[in-house]
Every structure is written in C-alpha cells, then in structure tokens.
C-alpha cells in the first residue's frame, strides 16, 4: 500500500516525541486495521484514532492512502 503525506501532516508528525511518532507511523502502516471511522460530511474523509491524536486520511485509489492532516484531540 502506498502512503502519501501532505506537507503539513508530515511536519506535524516529525515534531512529535519519538514514542508518539512511532505509534502514529505504526498505526498508519497497519491501515485498514485500527480505529477508523468515516467523517460525516467529509467527502470521503476518514479519521484514524491513535491515542489523543486523530489522523485524517482518504483513499486516492485502492492501493494509495493520502494522509491529509493530524490533530490533537482535547476533551
């Protein structure tokens, strides 16, 4: 499976501490497994939950995933 990162998403991941960065990379590499849900009104966007982080992604085609954005979730 090919994984493409938007520039901002890649920058955000690189700024994280090593442990969090590795958890996110591992979760992305294991897609379609994981806590993935389709966003309502998101035009095909999906979110992958990794701890407090949400990774927004979409499928470009059957073998390509586009990582669009990372966001920390506060509750």
N, C-alpha and C positions, 0 to 999 in steps of 0.2 A: 504494500500500500504506500502510495506517495503522500507525503505531508508537506504542505506549503504554508509558510508563516507570513502574515503581514508584518511589515517592518516594526510597527508599534508593539505587536504581540511578542515578537522575538526579543525586542529591547526590554520589555517588562519581565519576561522570564529570565533573561540574563542578569537582571538587577537583584533577583531574589537570592536568599541564602541557599547554600548548596543543597541542604536537605529538601527544602520545598521545591527547588528547581528540579531535582531528580524525581520527586514524587509526581510532579506535573508531566515531565517527559515520559515517565513510565506509563502513566495513565493515558497519555496521548498515543503512545506506541501500541497500547492494548485495545484501542478502539476496534470494534464496536462494543467490547465489554466495558462495564463501568456504569456509573450513574448518569446516563444520557437521557435528556428529555427534549422534545420539540417545543420551541417557544411559540406561544400564541401570537399571531400577527407578525411573526418574524420572517415571513417569506422563506421558509425552509431552514432557518437558523436553528441550531440545536445547542444545548449547553451541556457541558461535562463538568460535574462537580468533583473537585479534589480538595477536601478539607474546607477551608473558608474561601477557596478560590473557585471561580466559575470561568470556564473556558468556552467562548462562543466559537462555534465551528459550523461549516456547511460542507456538503458533498459536492465537489465540482463535477465529478463523474463517479462511476462505480469504484474506481481504484484510487481516487485522489480526494484528500481532505484538505480544506482550507481553514487554518486557524486564524480567526478574524480579530479576536480581542480577548484579553484577560481582565478579570475584575475581582477585587476582593469583596466579599460579602460581609456586611456587618449586621448584626441583629441585636 
